[in-house]
Amino acid sequence: MKNGIQISLKPGERIFINGAVIRVDRKVSLELLNDVSFLLESHVMQAESATTPLRQLYFIAQTMLMDPANAEATFDVFNNTHGLLLAAFENEQILDGLKSAGDFIAAGRIFDALKTIRGLYRVEDEILAGNKEARRRGMERREVA
């Protein structure tokens, strides 16, 4: 980190830095002066929200940031899941994003991987909505027959 990074937090907001959870009691600005792994509370996904394949991958990657003591085991889970998703998806935008996310993880740039995965949610949602619609139409055809 060359110039550091400025982060402003509101009262009661949390930030996760190198696995530590920090909550502030008043408005505060932090300047991180060296390389640290951090995640803002607004980017933290709860387990019950990991309802799609990409959101599950995000949750796994996020765990590497939030629990660095178990990052190596989580890295293996990420790699296995990542490989399965590369084989399952056909959409080029998602495949390119998954490849980038995997490269970021391999380089230790977990935050960049999270940002990349979040950027794919809209496309994934469109694919899943299309699949639900196609299944619904298939069910209607079977009922008519």
N, C-alpha and C positions, 0 to 999 in steps of 0.2 A: 504494500500500500504506500504509494509515494506521498500523497498529500493528506492522507487521512480521509475519513468519511464523517459527515455531520448527520446526526439523527435527532429528530425532535420527537419527544414523547409527551402525551397528554396525561393528566392525573389518572392513576389507576392502570395505565397501559403497561404491558409487559414486553420484554425483549428477551430473546434466548441467545446468549453469547457463550460459545464454546461449551454448550451443555448446561450452563447455569441459567436459571430463570431469574430475571431481575424485574421487579415491579417498582414503579416510581409513584410517590404520593403527591407530587405536584408537577406542573409543566416543567420539563427539563430538556436541555439540549446536550447530547453527548457527542464527543468527537473521538472516534476510534483511530488511534495513531499507528497501529500496526496491523498485520494480517490476523484477522479473527474470523471465525465462522459465526454468523449471527442470522437470526430470523425474527422478523417483526411479528407481533401477535396477529396482525391482520392477514398474514400469509400462512398462519398455522392452520392446517386442516385437522379437524377432529376425526377420529376413526369412523364414526357413523356417517361421515360425509364422503368417505372413500367408496363410492357406489358404482364407479365405472372403472374399466381397466386403467385408463390414464390417471385417474384420481388415486387409484391404489398404488400406482408407480410413484406418484408424487408423495403419497404418505410414506412410502418406504424410503425415498430419498430424504424427506424431511426428518425422518428418524435418525439418519446418519448425522445430521446437524445437531439435533436435540439430545442425542445420547451417544456422544463420541466414544464412550468406553466400550460400546458394542458395535461401533461403526464397521469393523471388519466383517462380522457376521452379517450385518445388515447389507453390506456391500455385495456379499454373495447372493442374498435374496434379491437385491436390485438386479444383479446381472442375470439371474435365472428368469425373473419376471420380464426384464427388458428383452431378452432373447425370445421369449414366448410371444411378446407383443409384436416384435419385428416379423415373426413368422405369421402372425394372425392378421395384421392389418394389410390392406392393399392400397390405401390412399397414400399418394406420393408425399403430400404435405405432412401427414402424420409420420410416415417412414423417415423423411428427412429430419423432422423434429426429434424423433426417437434416436436417430443416429447422433445428432448434435448433443442431445441430453446424455447419451452414453459416453461421448467424448469428454463432455464437461465433468462427468462423474469420475472418469478415469484420470483426469487432470487435477482432481481434488477441488473442482469449482462447482460445488453442490448448489450454491445459490443460483448460479447461471443455469444449471440443469432444471431447478425448480421453476425458474422464470420461463424457460423454454417449454416445459411440460404444461404449465398454466396456459400458455399461448395456444395450445392445441385443443383445449377443452371445447371450444365452439365447434370445431370440425368434428370432433368425436360425438358431440351432442347431436349434430346434424345426421351423422351416420347412424347413430342409435335410433333417432326418431324415424329415419327412413326404414330401418329394419323393423321397427314396431309397426309402422304403417303397412309394410309389405306382409308381415305376419297377419295383421288384421284383415287385409284384403284376401289373403289365402284362406282364413277362417270363414269369411263371408262366402267365398266360392264353394267351400265344402258344405256349408249349410244349405245353399241353393240346390246343390246336386242331389 
